Amino acid sequence: FAQHFSLSSLAQYDTCREQLRQSYILGIKRPPVGYLMWGTADHKALAVNWTQKVESHEDLPVPVVQEAFAAALDTAVVTEEEQFGQPTDWGNSNAASVKDRGAALVAAYHHVASPQVQPISVPEQEFRLAIPGVPVPILGYIDVEQEHCLLDRKMKSRKATVPDMKDLMQGRVYQLANPKPVIWHVSAKTKIPGVYTPRTDPGLEAGWSLEHDRQTVRWIRSTVYAIVADFTLYGPDNPWPGQRSLRSQANPCGFCGYKASTCPWWKS
């Protein structure tokens, strides 16, 4: 039922099996969610800087990156609202506030962390992995490749000085495609924007090893087999079990874009 498994789909299954069914199997679009579009716009704004920095070795001025963020956020809002036919859910905030906070966070990252980054290729490079025993490839995208490491950027609601298990597994899959150390840069959406890198927090770096590769292959294989088993047992049209990830202390339902609109676990 799939031509490939994306890295995000494996992580999504690990968090909530029903969410994966709705998103990847049924193709149901979730209602527009502001905080998700914030993250998308943040990545696109910094990708504008990194793309030109491959050749220039110079960062763009902060206002240019902030303008790229605002434009990407506006585009994401218009696109998703047109596709779903519903207004964006901004939670306890609003579009103007998110744009202001996002621009401030982009500026903070650009001041603190961008000078540490020198890409050697265009950001978001696609990779496909053939895993023995898995019938289709694993598809993913590496944020930034540098000469001596891979960079994975994350946005969090609070300070993070080590990757959580989901982020660590994502980094391990990157290493299957490109055996280099992985570093994480964390942008925290706190009142005063926070930016954390391995220079200040060494826990945000993970080396590569052959044993880690073996563990990652086992995780991919077991997750794919579990997805296939659920598809066989429940089919595409019946609800799959909701699942709070054992790897996270947070309840993923609070961060789900589907909620009561289509999820039977919210409606029950």
PAZAPA-4460 file (N, C-alpha, C; in steps of 0.05 Angstrom, whole numbers, plus 32768, in hexadecimal, padded with zeros to 4 digits):
% residues 268
    n_x    n_y    n_z   ca_x   ca_y   ca_z    c_x    c_y    c_z   seq   type   mol
   8010   7FE8   8000   8000   8000   8000   8011   8019   8000     1      F     A
   802B   8016   8000   803D   802E   8000   8054   8029   7FED     2      A     A
   805B   803E   7FDE   8073   803C   7FCC   808C   8042   7FDB     3      Q     A
   808A   804F   7FF2   80A1   8053   8003   8096   805A   801F     4      H     A
   80A7   8058   8033   80A0   8062   804E   80B1   807A   8053     5      F     A
   80A5   8090   805B   80B4   80A8   8062   80BE   80A5   807F     6      S     A
   80D3   80B4   8085   80DD   80B4   80A0   80C7   80BF   80B3     7      L     A
   80B9   80D4   80AA   80A4   80E0   80BA   808D   80CC   80BF     8      S     A
   8087   80BB   80AC   8071   80A8   80B0   8078   8093   80C5     9      S     A
   8092   808A   80C5   809A   8077   80DA   8098   8084   80F5    10      L     A
   80A1   809D   80F7   80A0   80AA   8111   8083   80AF   8119    11      A     A
   8072   80B5   8106   8055   80BA   810C   8048   80A0   8116    12      Q     A
   804E   808A   810A   8043   8070   8113   804C   806B   8130    13      Y     A
   8064   8071   8136   806F   806D   8151   8060   807E   8166    14      D     A
   8055   8094   815C   8046   80A6   816E   8028   809F   816F    15      T     A
   801C   809C   8158   7FFF   8096   8157   7FF9   8087   813D    16      C     A
   7FF0   806E   8140   7FEA   805D   8129   7FD3   8068   8119    17      R     A
   7FBE   8072   8127   7FA7   807D   8119   7FAE   8096   8109    18      E     A
   7FC0   80A6   8113   7FC8   80BE   8105   7FD6   80B6   80EA    19      Q     A
   7FE6   80A1   80EB   7FF3   8098   80D3   7FDE   808E   80BF    20      L     A
   7FCA   8080   80C8   7FB5   8076   80B6   7FA8   808D   80A7    21      R     A
   7FA0   80A1   80B7   7F92   80B8   80AA   7FA4   80C8   8098    22      Q     A
   7FBC   80CC   80A0   7FCE   80DD   8090   7FD9   80CF   8078    23      S     A
   7FE6   80B8   807C   7FF5   80AB   8066   7FE5   8097   8056    24      Y     A
   7FD2   808A   8063   7FC3   8075   8055   7FA9   8080   8048    25      I     A
   7F9A   8090   8057   7F82   809C   804C   7F87   80B6   803E    26      L     A
   7F9E   80C3   8045   7FA4   80DD   8038   7F92   80F3   8041    27      G     A
   7F87   80F2   805A   7F76   8107   8064   7F88   811E   806D    28      I     A
   7F82   8136   8063   7F92   814D   806B   7F88   8157   8086    29      K     A
   7F9A   815D   8097   7F93   8168   80B1   7F8C   8186   80AE    30      R     A
   7F7B   8190   80BF   7F75   81AD   80BE   7F8E   81BD   80C1    31      P     A
   7F90   81D6   80B6   7FA8   81E6   80B9   7FAE   81EC   80D6    32      P     A
   7FC6   81E8   80DE   7FCF   81EC   80FA   7FE6   8200   80FA    33      V     A
   7FE3   8216   8108   7FF6   822C   8107   8012   8224   8110    34      G     A
   8014   8214   8125   802F   820F   812F   803F   81FD   811C    35      Y     A
   8030   81EC   810D   803E   81DB   80F9   8048   81ED   80E2    36      L     A
   8038   8200   80D9   8040   8212   80C4   8057   8224   80CC    37      M     A
   8058   822B   80E6   806E   823A   80F1   8088   822A   80EC    38      W     A
   8088   8211   80F3   80A0   8201   80EF   80A8   81FF   80D2    39      G     A
   8094   81FB   80C0   809A   81F9   80A4   80A7   8213   809A    40      T     A
   809B   822A   80A1   80A6   8244   8098   80C1   8249   80A3    41      A     A
   80C6   8241   80BC   80E1   8244   80C8   80F6   8235   80B8    42      D     A
   80F0   821C   80B1   8103   820C   80A2   8108   8218   8086    43      H     A
   80F3   8221   8079   80F6   822D   805F   8106   8246   805F    44      K     A
   8102   8257   8073   8111   8270   8075   812F   826B   8078    45      A     A
   8136   8258   8089   8152   8252   808D   815E   8243   8075    46      L     A
   814D   8234   8067   8157   8226   804F   815F   823B   803A    47      A     A
   8151   8252   8039   8158   8267   8026   8175   8270   802C    48      V     A
   817C   8273   8045   8197   827B   804C   81AB   8265   8046    49      N     A
   81A5   824C   804D   81B8   8237   804A   81BD   8230   802C    50      W     A
   81A8   8233   801C   81AB   822D   7FFF   81C0   823F   7FF2    51      T     A
   81BE   8259   7FF8   81D2   826B   7FEC   81ED   8269   7FFA    52      Q     A
   81ED   8260   8013   8206   825F   8022   8219   8248   8019    53      K     A
   820E   8234   800B   821E   821F   8000   8235   822B   7FEF    54      V     A
   822E   823F   7FDF   8242   824C   7FCE   824E   8265   7FDB    55      E     A
   823E   8275   7FE8   8247   828F   7FF2   8258   828D   800B    56      S     A
   8252   8279   801C   825E   8276   8036   8258   828E   8048    57      H     A
   8243   829D   8042   823B   82B4   8051   821E   82B2   8058    58      E     A
   8216   82BA   8070   81F9   82BB   8077   81EC   82D3   806C    59      D     A
   81D2   82D0   8066   81C2   82E7   805D   81BD   82F9   8075    60      L     A
   81B7   8313   8070   81AF   8324   8086   8196   831A   8094    61      P     A
   8194   831F   80AE   817D   8315   80BE   8162   831E   80B2    62      V     A
   815E   8337   80AA   8144   833F   809F   813C   832F   8086    63      P     A
   814F   8326   8076   8148   8316   805E   813D   82FB   8067    64      V     A
   8149   82EF   807B   813F   82D5   8084   8124   82D8   8092    65      V     A
   8120   82EE   80A1   8106   82F3   80AD   80F0   82F7   8098    66      Q     A
   80F7   8305   8083   80E3   8309   806D   80DD   82EE   8060    67      E     A
   80F1   82DD   805D   80EC   82C3   8052   80D9   82B2   8063    68      A     A
   80DC   82B5   807E   80CB   82A7   8091   80AE   82B1   808E    69      F     A
   80AA   82CC   808D   808F   82D7   808C   8082   82CF   8072    70      A     A
   8091   82CF   805C   8085   82C7   8042   807E   82A9   8042    71      A     A
   808F   8299   804D   8089   827C   804E   8071   8276   805F    72      A     A
   806E   8284   8076   8057   8280   8087   803D   8288   8079    73      L     A
   803E   829F   806C   8026   82A9   805D   801E   8295   8048    74      D     A
   8031   828A   8039   802C   8277   8024   8020   825D   802F    75      T     A
   802B   8254   8045   8022   823B   8052   8005   823E   805B    76      A     A
   7FFE   8255   8067   7FE3   825A   8071   7FCF   825A   8059    77      V     A
   7FD5   8269   8045   7FC3   826B   802E   7FBF   824F   8021    78      V     A
   7FD6   8241   801D   7FD5   8227   800F   7FC4   8213   801F    79      T     A
   7FC9   8211   8039   7FBC   81FD   8049   7F9E   8203   804D    80      E     A
   7F98   821D   8051   7F7C   8224   8055   7F6C   821F   803B    81      E     A
   7F78   8224   8024   7F6B   821E   800B   7F66   8200   8007    82      E     A
   7F7A   81F1   800E   7F79   81D4   800A   7F64   81C7   801C    83      Q     A
   7F62   81D1   8035   7F50   81C4   8048   7F35   81D2   804B    84      F     A
   7F35   81EC   8043   7F1C   81FA   8045   7F14   8202   8061    85      G     A
   7F28   8205   8073   7F23   820D   808E   7F38   8221   8096    86      Q     A
   7F32   8233   80A9   7F46   8246   80B3   7F5B   8237   80C4    87      P     A
   7F71   8244   80C7   7F87   8239   80D6   7F81   8239   80F4    88      T     A
   7F88   8223   8101   7F86   8221   811E   7FA0   822C   812A    89      D     A
   7F9E   8244   8136   7FB5   8251   8142   7FB7   824B   8160    90      W     A
   7FA6   823A   816A   7FA7   8233   8187   7FA1   824C   8197    91      G     A
   7FB2   8252   81AB   7FAD   8269   81BC   7FBA   8282   81B1    92      N     A
   7FC3   8281   8198   7FD1   8298   818C   7FC2   82A2   8174    93      S     A
   7FD0   82B0   8162   7FC4   82BA   814A   7FDA   82BD   8135    94      N     A
   7FD2   82C2   811C   7FE5   82C3   8106   7FFB   82D8   810B    95      A     A
   7FF2   82F0   8113   8006   8306   8117   801A   82FF   812C    96      A     A
   8010   82F4   8142   8022   82ED   8158   8036   82D7   8150    97      S     A
   802D   82C3   8142   803F   82AE   8139   8053   82B9   8125    98      V     A
   804B   82CB   8114   805E   82D6   8101   8073   82E6   8110    99      K     A
   806B   82F6   8124   807F   8306   8133   8092   82F3   8143   100      D     A
   8086   82DF   8150   8097   82CD   8160   80AA   82BD   814E   101      R     A
   809F   82B5   8137   80AF   82A5   8125   80C6   82B5   8119   102      G     A
   80C1   82CE   8113   80D6   82DF   8108   80EC   82E4   811D   103      A     A
   80E3   82E7   8136   80F7   82EB   814C   8108   82D1   8150   104      A     A
   80FB   82BA   814E   810A   82A1   8151   811D   829C   813A   105      L     A
   8114   82A2   8122   8126   82A0   810B   813F   82B2   810F   106      V     A
   813A   82CB   8118   8150   82DD   811C   8163   82D3   8132   107      A     A
   8158   82C8   8147   8169   82BD   815D   817A   82A6   8152   108      A     A
   816E   8294   8143   817D   827E   8138   8193   8288   8125   109      Y     A
   818C   829B   8114   819E   82A6   8100   81B6   82B3   810D   110      H     A
   81B2   82C0   8124   81C8   82CD   8133   81DA   82B8   8140   111      H     A
   81CD   82A4   814D   81DC   8291   815E   81E8   827A   814E   112      V     A
   81D7   826E   813D   81DF   8254   8132   81E7   8254   8114   113      A     A
   81DB   8266   8105   81E1   8266   80E8   81FF   8269   80E2   114      S     A
   820E   827A   80F2   822B   827B   80ED   8239   8261   80F1   115      P     A
   822D   824E   8100   823A   8234   8104   8236   8220   80ED   116      Q     A
   8224   8227   80DA   821C   8215   80C6   8228   821C   80AB   117      V     A
   8235   8208   809F   823F   820B   8083   8236   81F3   8073   118      Q     A
   8220   81F6   8064   8216   81DF   8055   8229   81D9   803E   119      P     A
   822A   81BF   8036   823A   81B8   801F   8227   81AF   8008   120      I     A
   820D   81AF   800D   81FA   81A9   7FF8   81E0   81B7   7FFE   121      S     A
   81CE   81B8   7FEB   81B4   81C6   7FEF   81A5   81B8   8005   122      V     A
   8198   81C7   8017   8189   81BA   802E   8173   81A8   8024   123      P     A
   816A   8197   8036   8154   8184   8032   815A   8171   801B   124      E     A
   8172   8165   801C   817A   8151   8008   816A   8137   800D   125      Q     A
   815E   812D   7FF8   814E   8114   7FFA   8161   80FC   7FFB   126      E     A
   8159   80E8   800A   8167   80CE   8009   8153   80B8   800A   127      F     A
   815A   80A1   7FFE   814A   8089   7FFE   815B   8072   8007   128      R     A
   8150   8063   801B   815F   804D   8026   8151   8033   801F   129      L     A
   8161   801F   8016   8157   8004   8012   815E   7FF4   802A   130      A     A
   814B   7FEC   803A   814F   7FDD   8053   8149   7FBF   804E   131      I     A
   815C   7FAD   8053   8157   7F91   804F   813E   7F88   805E   132      P     A
   812C   7F7A   8051   8113   7F71   805E   80FC   7F85   805C   133      G     A
   8101   7F9D   8052   80EC   7FB1   804F   80E7   7FB4   8031   134      V     A
   80CE   7FB0   8028   80C9   7FAE   800B   80CA   7FC8   7FFC   135      P     A
   80C9   7FDE   800A   80CA   7FF8   7FFC   80DF   800A   8009   136      V     A
   80E9   801E   7FFB   80FE   802F   8007   80F4   8041   801D   137      P     A
   8107   804A   802E   8102   805E   8042   810B   8079   8037   138      I     A
   80F8   808D   8037   80FE   80A7   802C   8101   80BC   8042   139      L     A
   8115   80CD   803F   811A   80E1   8053   8129   80F9   8047   140      G     A
   812C   810E   8057   813A   8126   804F   814C   8130   8066   141      Y     A
   8165   8134   805F   8178   813F   8073   8177   815D   8072   142      I     A
   8173   816A   8089   8171   8187   808A   8189   8194   807C   143      D     A
   81A1   818F   8088   81B9   819B   807D   81D1   8188   8080   144      V     A
   81DF   8184   806A   81F8   8175   806C   8210   8188   806D   145      E     A
   8221   8184   8081   8239   8193   8083   8251   8180   807F   146      Q     A
   8269   818B   807D   8280   817A   8077   8283   8164   808B   147      E     A
   8280   816A   80A4   8287   8156   80B9   826E   814C   80C8   148      H     A
   8256   8155   80C2   823F   814C   80D1   8225   8153   80C1   149      C     A
   820F   8147   80CB   81F4   814D   80C1   81E6   815E   80D5   150      L     A
   81D7   8171   80CC   81C8   8183   80DE   81AA   817E   80DC   151      L     A
   819D   817B   80F3   8180   8178   80F4   8176   818E   8106   152      D     A
   8166   81A0   80FA   815A   81B6   810A   813F   81AE   8115   153      R     A
   813A   81B6   812E   8121   81B0   813B   8116   81C9   8148   154      K     A
   80FB   81CB   8149   80EE   81E0   8158   80E0   81D3   816F   155      M     A
   80E3   81DE   8187   80D7   81D4   819F   80C8   81EA   81AE   156      K     A
   80B7   81E2   81C0   80A8   81F5   81D0   80B9   81FF   81E8   157      S     A
   80CE   81F0   81EE   80DF   81F7   8204   80FC   81EF   81FF   158      R     A
   810D   81F6   8211   812A   81F0   820D   812E   81D1   820C   159      K     A
   8140   81C9   81FA   8147   81AD   81F7   8165   81AB   81F3   160      A     A
   8172   819C   8204   818F   8199   8203   8198   817E   81FA   161      T     A
   8185   816B   81F6   818B   8151   81EA   8173   814B   81D7   162      V     A
   8178   813B   81C2   8161   8133   81B1   814F   8120   81BF   163      P     A
   8135   8123   81BA   8123   810E   81C5   8125   80F5   81B3   164      D     A
   8117   80E0   81BB   811B   80C6   81AD   8113   80C8   8190   165      M     A
   80FD   80D6   818A   80F5   80D9   816E   810A   80E7   815E   166      K     A
   8115   80FD   8168   812A   810B   815A   8143   80FB   8157   167      D     A
   814A   80EC   816C   8161   80DB   816A   815F   80C6   8155   168      L     A
   8147   80B9   8153   8143   80A4   813F   8144   80B0   8123   169      M     A
   813A   80C8   8120   813B   80D6   8106   8159   80DA   80FF   170      Q     A
   8168   80E3   8112   8185   80E7   810C   8193   80CD   8105   171      G     A
   818B   80B7   8113   8198   809D   810D   8191   8094   80F0   172      R     A
   8179   809A   80E7   8172   8093   80CC   8182   80A4   80B8   173      V     A
   8186   80BE   80BE   8198   80CE   80AE   81B3   80C1   80AB   174      Y     A
   81BD   80B6   80C1   81D7   80AA   80C1   81D8   8090   80B0   175      Q     A
   81C2   8083   80AD   81C1   806C   809A   81C7   8075   807E   176      L     A
   81BD   808D   8077   81C0   8098   805D   81DB   80A5   8059   177      A     A
   81E6   80B0   806F   81FF   80BF   806E   820D   80BD   8089   178      N     A
   8221   80AB   808B   822D   80A5   80A5   823F   80BA   80B0   179      P     A
   8233   80D0   80B9   8241   80E6   80C7   8234   80EA   80E2   180      K     A
   8242   80F8   80F4   8234   8100   810D   821C   8112   8106   181      P     A
   8209   8111   8118   81F1   8123   8115   81F1   8137   812C   182      V     A
   81EB   8150   8125   81E7   8164   813A   81CB   816F   8137   183      I     A
   81C0   8178   814D   81A6   8185   814D   81A9   81A2   8156   184      W     A
   819B   81B3   8148   8197   81CF   8150   817A   81D2   8159   185      H     A
   8176   81DC   8171   815B   81DE   817B   8153   81FC   817E   186      V     A
   813D   8203   8171   8132   821E   8175   8119   821B   8187   187      S     A
   811A   8229   819E   8105   8226   81B2   80F2   823E   81B1   188      A     A
   80D8   8238   81AF   80C4   824D   81AC   80BC   8258   81C7   189      K     A
   80D0   825E   81D7   80CB   826A   81F2   80C7   8288   81F0   190      T     A
   80BF   8294   8206   80BA   82B1   8206   80D2   82C0   81FC   191      K     A
   80E9   82B9   8206   8102   82C3   81FA   810D   82AD   81E9   192      I     A
   810E   82B1   81CE   8116   829A   81BC   8130   828E   81C5   193      P     A
   8130   8273   81C5   8148   8265   81CE   8154   8255   81B6   194      G     A
   816E   8254   81B4   817C   8244   819F   8192   8234   81AD   195      V     A
   8191   821A   81A7   81A4   8207   81B5   81B2   81F6   81A0   196      Y     A
   81CC   81F4   81A2   81DD   81E5   8190   81F1   81D5   819F   197      T     A
   81FF   81C3   8192   8214   81B3   81A1   822A   81C4   81AD   198      P     A
   822E   81DD   81A3   8243   81ED   81AE   823D   81F5   81CB   199      R     A
   8224   81F7   81D2   821D   81FD   81EE   8212   81E5   81FC   200      T     A
   8207   81D2   81ED   81FA   81BA   81F8   8204   81A1   81E9   201      D     A
   821A   8195   81F3   8226   817E   81E4   8213   8167   81DF   202      P     A
   81FE   8165   81EF   81EB   814F   81EB   81DC   8150   81D1   203      G     A
   81DE   8166   81C3   81D1   8169   81A9   81E3   8160   8192   204      L     A
   81F3   814C   8197   8204   8140   8182   8205   8122   8187   205      E     A
   8204   8113   8172   8205   80F6   8173   8218   80EB   815E   206      A     A
   822B   80DB   8166   823E   80CF   8153   8231   80B8   8144   207      G     A
   823F   80B0   812F   8236   8099   811F   8245   8080   8128   208      W     A
   8237   8069   8127   8244   804F   812C   8235   803A   811C   209      S     A
   8243   8025   8116   8236   800E   8108   8220   8001   8119   210      L     A
   8224   8000   8133   8210   7FF5   8144   81F6   8006   8144   211      E     A
   81F9   8020   8143   81E2   8031   8141   81D3   802C   8127   212      H     A
   81E2   8028   8111   81D5   8021   80F8   81C5   8007   80FA   213      D     A
   81D0   7FF3   8108   81C2   7FDA   810B   81A8   7FDE   811B   214      R     A
   81A9   7FED   8130   8192   7FF3   8140   817C   8001   8130   215      Q     A
   8185   8014   8120   8172   8024   8110   8164   8013   80FB   216      T     A
   8173   8001   80EF   8167   7FEF   80DB   8152   7FDD   80E9   217      V     A
   8158   7FD4   8101   8145   7FC3   810F   812B   7FD3   8115   218      R     A
   812F   7FEC   811D   8117   7FFD   8123   8107   8002   810A   219      W     A
   8113   8008   80F4   8105   800C   80DB   80F5   7FF3   80D3   220      I     A
   8103   7FDC   80D4   80F7   7FC3   80CC   80DF   7FBD   80DE   221      R     A
   80E2   7FBF   80F8   80CC   7FB8   810A   80B4   7FCC   8107   222      S     A
   80BA   7FE5   8102   80A4   7FF8   80FF   8095   7FF3   80E5   223      T     A
   80A3   7FEE   80CF   8096   7FE8   80B6   8085   7FCF   80B9   224      V     A
   8090   7FBA   80C5   8081   7FA1   80C9   8068   7FA6   80D9   225      Y     A
   8069   7FB7   80ED   8052   7FBD   80FE   803D   7FCC   80EE   226      A     A
   8045   7FDF   80DD   8032   7FED   80CC   8024   7FDA   80B9   227      I     A
   8033   7FC8   80AD   8027   7FB4   809B   8014   7FA2   80AA   228      V     A
   801B   7F9A   80C2   8009   7F89   80D2   7FEF   7F98   80D9   229      A     A
   7FF1   7FB1   80E0   7FD8   7FC1   80E6   7FC7   7FC4   80CD   230      D     A
   7FD4   7FC8   80B7   7FC5   7FCB   809D   7FB6   7FB1   8097   231      F     A
   7FC4   7F9A   809C   7FB8   7F80   8097   7FA1   7F7A   80AA   232      T     A
   7FA5   7F82   80C4   7F91   7F7C   80D9   7F79   7F8E   80D7   233      L     A
   7F7D   7FA8   80D4   7F67   7FBC   80D6   7F5E   7FC5   80BB   234      Y     A
   7F6F   7FC4   80A7   7F68   7FCF   808C   7F6B   7FED   808C   235      G     A
   7F67   7FF9   8075   7F6A   8016   8073   7F52   8026   807E   236      P     A
   7F3A   8019   8080   7F22   8028   8085   7F18   8026   80A2   237      D     A
   7F24   8015   80B2   7F1D   8013   80CE   7F32   8022   80DF   238      N     A
   7F29   802E   80F5   7F3C   803C   8106   7F52   802A   8110   239      P     A
   7F6A   8034   8111   7F80   8026   811D   7F83   8030   813A   240      W     A
   7F90   8021   814B   7F92   802A   8167   7FA1   8044   8169   241      P     A
   7F97   8056   817A   7FA7   806D   8181   7FBE   8064   8193   242      G     A
   7FD3   8073   8193   7FEA   806A   81A3   7FFA   8081   81AE   243      Q     A
   7FFD   8082   81C7   800F   8095   81D3   802B   8089   81D3   244      R     A
   803E   8097   81C7   8058   808C   81C4   8065   8086   81DF   245      S     A
   8071   806E   81E1   807F   8068   81F9   809A   8076   81FA   246      L     A
   80A2   8082   81E4   80BC   8090   81E3   80B9   80AD   81EB   247      R     A
   80A1   80B7   81F1   809E   80D3   81F6   808C   80D6   820F   248      S     A
   8092   80EB   821F   8082   80F1   8237   806A   8102   822F   249      Q     A
   806A   810D   8217   8054   811F   8210   803D   810F   8204   250      A     A
   8025   8119   8208   800D   810C   81FB   800B   8117   81DF   251      N     A
   800F   8107   81CA   800E   8111   81AF   7FF3   811B   81A6   252      P     A
   7FDD   8113   81B4   7FC2   811C   81AB   7FC0   813A   81AD   253      C     A
   7FCD   8146   81C0   7FCC   8163   81C3   7FD9   8172   81AD   254      G     A
   7FEA   8164   819D   7FF8   8171   8187   7FEE   8167   816C   255      F     A
   7FD8   8159   816C   7FCF   814C   8153   7FBD   8160   8143   256      C     A
   7FC2   8162   8129   7FB2   8174   8119   7F96   8169   8112   257      G     A
   7F92   814F   8116   7F78   8143   810E   7F63   8147   8124   258      Y     A
   7F6A   813F   813C   7F58   8142   8153   7F3B   8139   814C   259      K     A
   7F27   8148   8156   7F0C   813E   8153   7F01   8140   8137   260      A     A
   7F0F   814E   8125   7F05   8151   810A   7F02   8136   80FB   261      S     A
   7F15   8124   80FF   7F13   810A   80F2   7F1B   80F3   8104   262      T     A
   7F28   80F8   811B   7F33   80E2   812B   7F1E   80D5   813D   263      C     A
   7F19   80BB   813A   7F05   80AE   814B   7F0C   80AD   8168   264      P     A
   7F26   80AF   816F   7F2E   80AF   818B   7F27   80C9   8198   265      W     A
   7F27   80DF   818A   7F1E   80F9   8195   7F00   80F9   8197   266      W     A
   7EF2   80ED   8184   7ED5   80EF   8184   7EC8   80DD   8198   267      K     A
   7ED6   80C7   81A0   7ECA   80B4   81B3   7EC9   80BF   81CF   268      S     A
***
